[in-house]
Amino acid sequence: MTNPAPIEDVPIGGEVIRLGQFLKFAGLLDSGGHVKEAIINGYVVVNGEVDRRRGRQLQLGDIISFDGRRVRVCP
């Protein structure tokens, strides 16, 4: 059994951010097109569940997983 990736904290400088914005801001993806494709195809996991809503508002403490990385939304 493999251990999950460590969680990286990503400060957003506020309290909420949309999922699509956060994926680019955190450096998980580099373009809006890649973000849209990854989300639609179900590759993005928010708090343990696949989320296909690019406009979903993330809250502080949410954990996003993509491509073997895990990042947490921080203030």
PyMOL Python script that loads the backbone (N, CA, C, O; Angstrom):
from pymol import cmd

cmd.read_pdbstr("""\
ATOM      1  N   MET A   1       0.847  -1.187   0.000  1.00  0.00           N
ATOM      2  CA  MET A   1       0.000   0.000   0.000  1.00  0.00           C
ATOM      3  C   MET A   1       0.887   1.242   0.000  1.00  0.00           C
ATOM      4  O   MET A   1       1.827   1.340   0.788  1.00  0.00           O
ATOM      5  N   THR A   2       0.584   2.189  -0.886  1.00  0.00           N
ATOM      6  CA  THR A   2       1.391   3.402  -0.966  1.00  0.00           C
ATOM      7  C   THR A   2       0.808   4.494  -0.077  1.00  0.00           C
ATOM      8  O   THR A   2      -0.403   4.571   0.132  1.00  0.00           O
ATOM      9  N   ASN A   3       1.687   5.324   0.431  1.00  0.00           N
ATOM     10  CA  ASN A   3       1.252   6.460   1.238  1.00  0.00           C
ATOM     11  C   ASN A   3       0.766   7.569   0.324  1.00  0.00           C
ATOM     12  O   ASN A   3       1.328   7.769  -0.753  1.00  0.00           O
ATOM     13  N   PRO A   4      -0.271   8.297   0.732  1.00  0.00           N
ATOM     14  CA  PRO A   4      -0.710   9.431  -0.083  1.00  0.00           C
ATOM     15  C   PRO A   4       0.348  10.526  -0.076  1.00  0.00           C
ATOM     16  O   PRO A   4       1.170  10.608   0.836  1.00  0.00           O
ATOM     17  N   ALA A   5       0.314  11.352  -1.092  1.00  0.00           N
ATOM     18  CA  ALA A   5       1.262  12.460  -1.184  1.00  0.00           C
ATOM     19  C   ALA A   5       1.069  13.405   0.000  1.00  0.00           C
ATOM     20  O   ALA A   5      -0.044  13.552   0.506  1.00  0.00           O
ATOM     21  N   PRO A   6       2.148  14.043   0.438  1.00  0.00           N
ATOM     22  CA  PRO A   6       1.992  15.024   1.507  1.00  0.00           C
ATOM     23  C   PRO A   6       1.126  16.186   1.020  1.00  0.00           C
ATOM     24  O   PRO A   6       1.029  16.440  -0.181  1.00  0.00           O
ATOM     25  N   ILE A   7       0.512  16.876   1.950  1.00  0.00           N
ATOM     26  CA  ILE A   7      -0.352  18.004   1.594  1.00  0.00           C
ATOM     27  C   ILE A   7       0.470  19.286   1.590  1.00  0.00           C
ATOM     28  O   ILE A   7       1.149  19.607   2.565  1.00  0.00           O
ATOM     29  N   GLU A   8       0.398  20.007   0.488  1.00  0.00           N
ATOM     30  CA  GLU A   8       1.075  21.295   0.365  1.00  0.00           C
ATOM     31  C   GLU A   8       0.059  22.396   0.669  1.00  0.00           C
ATOM     32  O   GLU A   8      -1.045  22.385   0.125  1.00  0.00           O
ATOM     33  N   ASP A   9       0.419  23.336   1.524  1.00  0.00           N
ATOM     34  CA  ASP A   9      -0.456  24.471   1.803  1.00  0.00           C
ATOM     35  C   ASP A   9      -0.245  25.553   0.752  1.00  0.00           C
ATOM     36  O   ASP A   9       0.890  25.902   0.428  1.00  0.00           O
ATOM     37  N   VAL A  10      -1.353  26.085   0.220  1.00  0.00           N
ATOM     38  CA  VAL A  10      -1.297  27.151  -0.780  1.00  0.00           C
ATOM     39  C   VAL A  10      -2.116  28.328  -0.270  1.00  0.00           C
ATOM     40  O   VAL A  10      -3.346  28.281  -0.287  1.00  0.00           O
ATOM     41  N   PRO A  11      -1.437  29.395   0.190  1.00  0.00           N
ATOM     42  CA  PRO A  11      -2.166  30.573   0.667  1.00  0.00           C
ATOM     43  C   PRO A  11      -2.797  31.338  -0.502  1.00  0.00           C
ATOM     44  O   PRO A  11      -2.142  31.604  -1.510  1.00  0.00           O
ATOM     45  N   ILE A  12      -4.067  31.683  -0.349  1.00  0.00           N
ATOM     46  CA  ILE A  12      -4.781  32.374  -1.434  1.00  0.00           C
ATOM     47  C   ILE A  12      -4.979  33.865  -1.151  1.00  0.00           C
ATOM     48  O   ILE A  12      -5.423  34.603  -2.031  1.00  0.00           O
ATOM     49  N   GLY A  13      -4.658  34.316   0.060  1.00  0.00           N
ATOM     50  CA  GLY A  13      -4.792  35.729   0.379  1.00  0.00           C
ATOM     51  C   GLY A  13      -6.232  36.183   0.545  1.00  0.00           C
ATOM     52  O   GLY A  13      -6.527  37.371   0.419  1.00  0.00           O
ATOM     53  N   GLY A  14      -7.121  35.256   0.824  1.00  0.00           N
ATOM     54  CA  GLY A  14      -8.530  35.579   1.023  1.00  0.00           C
ATOM     55  C   GLY A  14      -9.223  34.384   1.637  1.00  0.00           C
ATOM     56  O   GLY A  14      -8.583  33.515   2.229  1.00  0.00           O
ATOM     57  N   GLU A  15     -10.538  34.344   1.491  1.00  0.00           N
ATOM     58  CA  GLU A  15     -11.284  33.249   2.106  1.00  0.00           C
ATOM     59  C   GLU A  15     -11.883  32.267   1.112  1.00  0.00           C
ATOM     60  O   GLU A  15     -12.125  31.112   1.461  1.00  0.00           O
ATOM     61  N   VAL A  16     -12.129  32.703  -0.122  1.00  0.00           N
ATOM     62  CA  VAL A  16     -12.697  31.798  -1.122  1.00  0.00           C
ATOM     63  C   VAL A  16     -12.003  31.998  -2.467  1.00  0.00           C
ATOM     64  O   VAL A  16     -11.480  33.073  -2.760  1.00  0.00           O
ATOM     65  N   ILE A  17     -12.010  30.947  -3.270  1.00  0.00           N
ATOM     66  CA  ILE A  17     -11.469  30.989  -4.630  1.00  0.00           C
ATOM     67  C   ILE A  17     -12.184  29.891  -5.406  1.00  0.00           C
ATOM     68  O   ILE A  17     -12.575  28.876  -4.830  1.00  0.00           O
ATOM     69  N   ARG A  18     -12.354  30.083  -6.680  1.00  0.00           N
ATOM     70  CA  ARG A  18     -13.015  29.071  -7.502  1.00  0.00           C
ATOM     71  C   ARG A  18     -12.020  27.966  -7.864  1.00  0.00           C
ATOM     72  O   ARG A  18     -10.818  28.207  -7.976  1.00  0.00           O
ATOM     73  N   LEU A  19     -12.540  26.763  -8.042  1.00  0.00           N
ATOM     74  CA  LEU A  19     -11.708  25.596  -8.299  1.00  0.00           C
ATOM     75  C   LEU A  19     -10.798  25.799  -9.510  1.00  0.00           C
ATOM     76  O   LEU A  19      -9.600  25.527  -9.434  1.00  0.00           O
ATOM     77  N   GLY A  20     -11.348  26.269 -10.611  1.00  0.00           N
ATOM     78  CA  GLY A  20     -10.544  26.473 -11.817  1.00  0.00           C
ATOM     79  C   GLY A  20      -9.411  27.457 -11.589  1.00  0.00           C
ATOM     80  O   GLY A  20      -8.288  27.226 -12.038  1.00  0.00           O
ATOM     81  N   GLN A  21      -9.693  28.549 -10.898  1.00  0.00           N
ATOM     82  CA  GLN A  21      -8.665  29.543 -10.583  1.00  0.00           C
ATOM     83  C   GLN A  21      -7.588  28.936  -9.687  1.00  0.00           C
ATOM     84  O   GLN A  21      -6.395  29.159  -9.891  1.00  0.00           O
ATOM     85  N   PHE A  22      -8.025  28.171  -8.700  1.00  0.00           N
ATOM     86  CA  PHE A  22      -7.085  27.611  -7.735  1.00  0.00           C
ATOM     87  C   PHE A  22      -6.118  26.624  -8.387  1.00  0.00           C
ATOM     88  O   PHE A  22      -4.935  26.604  -8.049  1.00  0.00           O
ATOM     89  N   LEU A  23      -6.607  25.812  -9.311  1.00  0.00           N
ATOM     90  CA  LEU A  23      -5.742  24.844  -9.977  1.00  0.00           C
ATOM     91  C   LEU A  23      -4.589  25.540 -10.701  1.00  0.00           C
ATOM     92  O   LEU A  23      -3.462  25.045 -10.694  1.00  0.00           O
ATOM     93  N   LYS A  24      -4.867  26.680 -11.321  1.00  0.00           N
ATOM     94  CA  LYS A  24      -3.803  27.442 -11.985  1.00  0.00           C
ATOM     95  C   LYS A  24      -2.929  28.149 -10.947  1.00  0.00           C
ATOM     96  O   LYS A  24      -1.702  28.111 -11.041  1.00  0.00           O
ATOM     97  N   PHE A  25      -3.554  28.792  -9.962  1.00  0.00           N
ATOM     98  CA  PHE A  25      -2.833  29.537  -8.932  1.00  0.00           C
ATOM     99  C   PHE A  25      -1.847  28.640  -8.179  1.00  0.00           C
ATOM    100  O   PHE A  25      -0.730  29.058  -7.875  1.00  0.00           O
ATOM    101  N   ALA A  26      -2.263  27.407  -7.880  1.00  0.00           N
ATOM    102  CA  ALA A  26      -1.430  26.469  -7.125  1.00  0.00           C
ATOM    103  C   ALA A  26      -0.366  25.807  -8.004  1.00  0.00           C
ATOM    104  O   ALA A  26       0.495  25.086  -7.499  1.00  0.00           O
ATOM    105  N   GLY A  27      -0.423  26.048  -9.308  1.00  0.00           N
ATOM    106  CA  GLY A  27       0.564  25.472 -10.215  1.00  0.00           C
ATOM    107  C   GLY A  27       0.291  24.022 -10.588  1.00  0.00           C
ATOM    108  O   GLY A  27       1.180  23.330 -11.084  1.00  0.00           O
ATOM    109  N   LEU A  28      -0.934  23.556 -10.353  1.00  0.00           N
ATOM    110  CA  LEU A  28      -1.272  22.180 -10.713  1.00  0.00           C
ATOM    111  C   LEU A  28      -1.501  22.056 -12.219  1.00  0.00           C
ATOM    112  O   LEU A  28      -1.209  21.017 -12.810  1.00  0.00           O
ATOM    113  N   LEU A  29      -2.017  23.105 -12.832  1.00  0.00           N
ATOM    114  CA  LEU A  29      -2.225  23.150 -14.280  1.00  0.00           C
ATOM    115  C   LEU A  29      -1.834  24.545 -14.760  1.00  0.00           C
ATOM    116  O   LEU A  29      -1.853  25.502 -13.986  1.00  0.00           O
ATOM    117  N   ASP A  30      -1.480  24.656 -16.043  1.00  0.00           N
ATOM    118  CA  ASP A  30      -0.954  25.937 -16.506  1.00  0.00           C
ATOM    119  C   ASP A  30      -1.865  26.743 -17.425  1.00  0.00           C
ATOM    120  O   ASP A  30      -1.519  27.863 -17.801  1.00  0.00           O
ATOM    121  N   SER A  31      -3.016  26.199 -17.793  1.00  0.00           N
ATOM    122  CA  SER A  31      -3.905  26.978 -18.662  1.00  0.00           C
ATOM    123  C   SER A  31      -5.362  26.654 -18.371  1.00  0.00           C
ATOM    124  O   SER A  31      -5.692  25.597 -17.832  1.00  0.00           O
ATOM    125  N   GLY A  32      -6.213  27.585 -18.739  1.00  0.00           N
ATOM    126  CA  GLY A  32      -7.645  27.391 -18.550  1.00  0.00           C
ATOM    127  C   GLY A  32      -8.177  26.194 -19.320  1.00  0.00           C
ATOM    128  O   GLY A  32      -9.080  25.500 -18.853  1.00  0.00           O
ATOM    129  N   GLY A  33      -7.617  25.951 -20.500  1.00  0.00           N
ATOM    130  CA  GLY A  33      -8.040  24.807 -21.299  1.00  0.00           C
ATOM    131  C   GLY A  33      -7.716  23.487 -20.610  1.00  0.00           C
ATOM    132  O   GLY A  33      -8.532  22.565 -20.599  1.00  0.00           O
ATOM    133  N   HIS A  34      -6.513  23.404 -20.032  1.00  0.00           N
ATOM    134  CA  HIS A  34      -6.126  22.187 -19.316  1.00  0.00           C
ATOM    135  C   HIS A  34      -6.980  22.002 -18.068  1.00  0.00           C
ATOM    136  O   HIS A  34      -7.356  20.881 -17.724  1.00  0.00           O
ATOM    137  N   VAL A  35      -7.284  23.115 -17.391  1.00  0.00           N
ATOM    138  CA  VAL A  35      -8.138  23.049 -16.196  1.00  0.00           C
ATOM    139  C   VAL A  35      -9.505  22.487 -16.568  1.00  0.00           C
ATOM    140  O   VAL A  35      -9.997  21.556 -15.930  1.00  0.00           O
ATOM    141  N   LYS A  36     -10.109  23.055 -17.594  1.00  0.00           N
ATOM    142  CA  LYS A  36     -11.442  22.621 -18.021  1.00  0.00           C
ATOM    143  C   LYS A  36     -11.445  21.132 -18.363  1.00  0.00           C
ATOM    144  O   LYS A  36     -12.343  20.397 -17.951  1.00  0.00           O
ATOM    145  N   GLU A  37     -10.448  20.695 -19.112  1.00  0.00           N
ATOM    146  CA  GLU A  37     -10.355  19.302 -19.531  1.00  0.00           C
ATOM    147  C   GLU A  37     -10.192  18.368 -18.323  1.00  0.00           C
ATOM    148  O   GLU A  37     -10.868  17.343 -18.238  1.00  0.00           O
ATOM    149  N   ALA A  38      -9.311  18.716 -17.403  1.00  0.00           N
ATOM    150  CA  ALA A  38      -9.055  17.876 -16.222  1.00  0.00           C
ATOM    151  C   ALA A  38     -10.308  17.749 -15.362  1.00  0.00           C
ATOM    152  O   ALA A  38     -10.618  16.668 -14.861  1.00  0.00           O
ATOM    153  N   ILE A  39     -11.024  18.857 -15.193  1.00  0.00           N
ATOM    154  CA  ILE A  39     -12.227  18.837 -14.359  1.00  0.00           C
ATOM    155  C   ILE A  39     -13.336  18.031 -15.032  1.00  0.00           C
ATOM    156  O   ILE A  39     -13.962  17.183 -14.395  1.00  0.00           O
ATOM    157  N   ILE A  40     -13.578  18.290 -16.307  1.00  0.00           N
ATOM    158  CA  ILE A  40     -14.632  17.578 -17.035  1.00  0.00           C
ATOM    159  C   ILE A  40     -14.372  16.073 -17.052  1.00  0.00           C
ATOM    160  O   ILE A  40     -15.307  15.279 -16.950  1.00  0.00           O
ATOM    161  N   ASN A  41     -13.102  15.679 -17.182  1.00  0.00           N
ATOM    162  CA  ASN A  41     -12.752  14.257 -17.256  1.00  0.00           C
ATOM    163  C   ASN A  41     -12.695  13.579 -15.885  1.00  0.00           C
ATOM    164  O   ASN A  41     -12.417  12.383 -15.798  1.00  0.00           O
ATOM    165  N   GLY A  42     -12.954  14.333 -14.818  1.00  0.00           N
ATOM    166  CA  GLY A  42     -13.024  13.733 -13.491  1.00  0.00           C
ATOM    167  C   GLY A  42     -11.683  13.460 -12.835  1.00  0.00           C
ATOM    168  O   GLY A  42     -11.587  12.602 -11.958  1.00  0.00           O
ATOM    169  N   TYR A  43     -10.634  14.185 -13.253  1.00  0.00           N
ATOM    170  CA  TYR A  43      -9.302  13.970 -12.688  1.00  0.00           C
ATOM    171  C   TYR A  43      -9.043  14.785 -11.430  1.00  0.00           C
ATOM    172  O   TYR A  43      -8.029  14.581 -10.761  1.00  0.00           O
ATOM    173  N   VAL A  44      -9.944  15.705 -11.098  1.00  0.00           N
ATOM    174  CA  VAL A  44      -9.746  16.585  -9.947  1.00  0.00           C
ATOM    175  C   VAL A  44     -10.630  16.114  -8.790  1.00  0.00           C
ATOM    176  O   VAL A  44     -11.829  15.892  -8.959  1.00  0.00           O
ATOM    177  N   VAL A  45     -10.022  15.966  -7.624  1.00  0.00           N
ATOM    178  CA  VAL A  45     -10.729  15.497  -6.437  1.00  0.00           C
ATOM    179  C   VAL A  45     -10.687  16.591  -5.380  1.00  0.00           C
ATOM    180  O   VAL A  45      -9.624  17.127  -5.068  1.00  0.00           O
ATOM    181  N   VAL A  46     -11.858  16.917  -4.831  1.00  0.00           N
ATOM    182  CA  VAL A  46     -11.967  17.927  -3.779  1.00  0.00           C
ATOM    183  C   VAL A  46     -12.492  17.232  -2.523  1.00  0.00           C
ATOM    184  O   VAL A  46     -13.580  16.656  -2.525  1.00  0.00           O
ATOM    185  N   ASN A  47     -11.710  17.295  -1.467  1.00  0.00           N
ATOM    186  CA  ASN A  47     -12.090  16.672  -0.189  1.00  0.00           C
ATOM    187  C   ASN A  47     -12.510  15.214  -0.357  1.00  0.00           C
ATOM    188  O   ASN A  47     -13.478  14.761   0.254  1.00  0.00           O
ATOM    189  N   GLY A  48     -11.766  14.484  -1.198  1.00  0.00           N
ATOM    190  CA  GLY A  48     -12.007  13.055  -1.354  1.00  0.00           C
ATOM    191  C   GLY A  48     -13.048  12.658  -2.383  1.00  0.00           C
ATOM    192  O   GLY A  48     -13.295  11.468  -2.576  1.00  0.00           O
ATOM    193  N   GLU A  49     -13.674  13.638  -3.058  1.00  0.00           N
ATOM    194  CA  GLU A  49     -14.705  13.329  -4.052  1.00  0.00           C
ATOM    195  C   GLU A  49     -14.421  14.047  -5.368  1.00  0.00           C
ATOM    196  O   GLU A  49     -14.013  15.208  -5.379  1.00  0.00           O
ATOM    197  N   VAL A  50     -14.640  13.341  -6.475  1.00  0.00           N
ATOM    198  CA  VAL A  50     -14.488  13.957  -7.792  1.00  0.00           C
ATOM    199  C   VAL A  50     -15.466  15.118  -7.899  1.00  0.00           C
ATOM    200  O   VAL A  50     -16.638  14.988  -7.544  1.00  0.00           O
ATOM    201  N   ASP A  51     -14.978  16.252  -8.389  1.00  0.00           N
ATOM    202  CA  ASP A  51     -15.855  17.418  -8.581  1.00  0.00           C
ATOM    203  C   ASP A  51     -15.661  17.926  -9.996  1.00  0.00           C
ATOM    204  O   ASP A  51     -14.540  18.238 -10.398  1.00  0.00           O
ATOM    205  N   ARG A  52     -16.749  18.012 -10.757  1.00  0.00           N
ATOM    206  CA  ARG A  52     -16.678  18.441 -12.157  1.00  0.00           C
ATOM    207  C   ARG A  52     -17.180  19.870 -12.348  1.00  0.00           C
ATOM    208  O   ARG A  52     -17.573  20.247 -13.453  1.00  0.00           O
ATOM    209  N   ARG A  53     -17.170  20.668 -11.277  1.00  0.00           N
ATOM    210  CA  ARG A  53     -17.641  22.061 -11.356  1.00  0.00           C
ATOM    211  C   ARG A  53     -16.447  23.008 -11.289  1.00  0.00           C
ATOM    212  O   ARG A  53     -15.897  23.248 -10.214  1.00  0.00           O
ATOM    213  N   ARG A  54     -16.052  23.539 -12.430  1.00  0.00           N
ATOM    214  CA  ARG A  54     -14.915  24.453 -12.478  1.00  0.00           C
ATOM    215  C   ARG A  54     -15.159  25.698 -11.631  1.00  0.00           C
ATOM    216  O   ARG A  54     -14.215  26.274 -11.090  1.00  0.00           O
ATOM    217  N   GLY A  55     -16.418  26.117 -11.514  1.00  0.00           N
ATOM    218  CA  GLY A  55     -16.761  27.315 -10.760  1.00  0.00           C
ATOM    219  C   GLY A  55     -17.032  27.075  -9.284  1.00  0.00           C
ATOM    220  O   GLY A  55     -17.415  28.001  -8.570  1.00  0.00           O
ATOM    221  N   ARG A  56     -16.839  25.854  -8.818  1.00  0.00           N
ATOM    222  CA  ARG A  56     -17.086  25.556  -7.397  1.00  0.00           C
ATOM    223  C   ARG A  56     -16.250  26.486  -6.519  1.00  0.00           C
ATOM    224  O   ARG A  56     -15.059  26.680  -6.762  1.00  0.00           O
ATOM    225  N   GLN A  57     -16.876  27.046  -5.515  1.00  0.00           N
ATOM    226  CA  GLN A  57     -16.149  27.901  -4.585  1.00  0.00           C
ATOM    227  C   GLN A  57     -15.483  27.042  -3.522  1.00  0.00           C
ATOM    228  O   GLN A  57     -16.148  26.313  -2.786  1.00  0.00           O
ATOM    229  N   LEU A  58     -14.169  27.136  -3.454  1.00  0.00           N
ATOM    230  CA  LEU A  58     -13.418  26.421  -2.433  1.00  0.00           C
ATOM    231  C   LEU A  58     -13.386  27.251  -1.164  1.00  0.00           C
ATOM    232  O   LEU A  58     -13.436  28.480  -1.211  1.00  0.00           O
ATOM    233  N   GLN A  59     -13.303  26.580  -0.046  1.00  0.00           N
ATOM    234  CA  GLN A  59     -13.235  27.240   1.255  1.00  0.00           C
ATOM    235  C   GLN A  59     -11.872  26.950   1.874  1.00  0.00           C
ATOM    236  O   GLN A  59     -11.191  26.007   1.472  1.00  0.00           O
ATOM    237  N   LEU A  60     -11.480  27.750   2.841  1.00  0.00           N
ATOM    238  CA  LEU A  60     -10.231  27.511   3.552  1.00  0.00           C
ATOM    239  C   LEU A  60     -10.263  26.102   4.142  1.00  0.00           C
ATOM    240  O   LEU A  60     -11.265  25.695   4.731  1.00  0.00           O
ATOM    241  N   GLY A  61      -9.188  25.374   3.986  1.00  0.00           N
ATOM    242  CA  GLY A  61      -9.088  24.020   4.511  1.00  0.00           C
ATOM    243  C   GLY A  61      -9.441  22.927   3.513  1.00  0.00           C
ATOM    244  O   GLY A  61      -9.142  21.757   3.756  1.00  0.00           O
ATOM    245  N   ASP A  62     -10.078  23.287   2.380  1.00  0.00           N
ATOM    246  CA  ASP A  62     -10.388  22.283   1.363  1.00  0.00           C
ATOM    247  C   ASP A  62      -9.084  21.684   0.824  1.00  0.00           C
ATOM    248  O   ASP A  62      -8.082  22.383   0.680  1.00  0.00           O
ATOM    249  N   ILE A  63      -9.114  20.389   0.530  1.00  0.00           N
ATOM    250  CA  ILE A  63      -7.944  19.701  -0.012  1.00  0.00           C
ATOM    251  C   ILE A  63      -8.266  19.228  -1.426  1.00  0.00           C
ATOM    252  O   ILE A  63      -9.243  18.516  -1.659  1.00  0.00           O
ATOM    253  N   ILE A  64      -7.415  19.645  -2.360  1.00  0.00           N
ATOM    254  CA  ILE A  64      -7.609  19.326  -3.772  1.00  0.00           C
ATOM    255  C   ILE A  64      -6.506  18.356  -4.183  1.00  0.00           C
ATOM    256  O   ILE A  64      -5.333  18.579  -3.887  1.00  0.00           O
ATOM    257  N   SER A  65      -6.888  17.283  -4.865  1.00  0.00           N
ATOM    258  CA  SER A  65      -5.925  16.292  -5.351  1.00  0.00           C
ATOM    259  C   SER A  65      -5.976  16.252  -6.866  1.00  0.00           C
ATOM    260  O   SER A  65      -7.045  16.246  -7.475  1.00  0.00           O
ATOM    261  N   PHE A  66      -4.777  16.225  -7.463  1.00  0.00           N
ATOM    262  CA  PHE A  66      -4.681  16.121  -8.916  1.00  0.00           C
ATOM    263  C   PHE A  66      -3.291  15.616  -9.278  1.00  0.00           C
ATOM    264  O   PHE A  66      -2.287  16.130  -8.786  1.00  0.00           O
ATOM    265  N   ASP A  67      -3.241  14.626 -10.125  1.00  0.00           N
ATOM    266  CA  ASP A  67      -1.980  14.135 -10.688  1.00  0.00           C
ATOM    267  C   ASP A  67      -0.941  13.795  -9.613  1.00  0.00           C
ATOM    268  O   ASP A  67       0.237  14.123  -9.755  1.00  0.00           O
ATOM    269  N   GLY A  68      -1.383  13.141  -8.546  1.00  0.00           N
ATOM    270  CA  GLY A  68      -0.461  12.712  -7.499  1.00  0.00           C
ATOM    271  C   GLY A  68      -0.098  13.761  -6.465  1.00  0.00           C
ATOM    272  O   GLY A  68       0.647  13.476  -5.527  1.00  0.00           O
ATOM    273  N   ARG A  69      -0.614  14.965  -6.623  1.00  0.00           N
ATOM    274  CA  ARG A  69      -0.338  16.041  -5.656  1.00  0.00           C
ATOM    275  C   ARG A  69      -1.585  16.346  -4.864  1.00  0.00           C
ATOM    276  O   ARG A  69      -2.700  16.191  -5.360  1.00  0.00           O
ATOM    277  N   ARG A  70      -1.394  16.784  -3.616  1.00  0.00           N
ATOM    278  CA  ARG A  70      -2.492  17.233  -2.758  1.00  0.00           C
ATOM    279  C   ARG A  70      -2.158  18.605  -2.205  1.00  0.00           C
ATOM    280  O   ARG A  70      -1.089  18.819  -1.632  1.00  0.00           O
ATOM    281  N   VAL A  71      -3.087  19.529  -2.386  1.00  0.00           N
ATOM    282  CA  VAL A  71      -2.867  20.902  -1.904  1.00  0.00           C
ATOM    283  C   VAL A  71      -4.063  21.339  -1.076  1.00  0.00           C
ATOM    284  O   VAL A  71      -5.197  20.942  -1.341  1.00  0.00           O
ATOM    285  N   ARG A  72      -3.791  22.175  -0.055  1.00  0.00           N
ATOM    286  CA  ARG A  72      -4.833  22.653   0.838  1.00  0.00           C
ATOM    287  C   ARG A  72      -4.959  24.168   0.670  1.00  0.00           C
ATOM    288  O   ARG A  72      -3.958  24.880   0.599  1.00  0.00           O
ATOM    289  N   VAL A  73      -6.208  24.652   0.606  1.00  0.00           N
ATOM    290  CA  VAL A  73      -6.492  26.075   0.514  1.00  0.00           C
ATOM    291  C   VAL A  73      -6.247  26.702   1.888  1.00  0.00           C
ATOM    292  O   VAL A  73      -6.860  26.302   2.877  1.00  0.00           O
ATOM    293  N   CYS A  74      -5.348  27.686   1.940  1.00  0.00           N
ATOM    294  CA  CYS A  74      -5.010  28.365   3.201  1.00  0.00           C
ATOM    295  C   CYS A  74      -5.191  29.867   3.036  1.00  0.00           C
ATOM    296  O   CYS A  74      -5.156  30.389   1.922  1.00  0.00           O
ATOM    297  N   PRO A  75      -5.387  30.568   4.178  1.00  0.00           N
ATOM    298  CA  PRO A  75      -5.566  32.035   4.105  1.00  0.00           C
ATOM    299  C   PRO A  75      -4.289  32.745   3.680  1.00  0.00           C
ATOM    300  O   PRO A  75      -4.272  33.971   3.571  1.00  0.00           O
TER     301      PRO A  75
END
""", "prot")
cmd.dss("prot")
cmd.show_as("cartoon", "prot")
cmd.util.cbc("prot")
cmd.orient("prot")
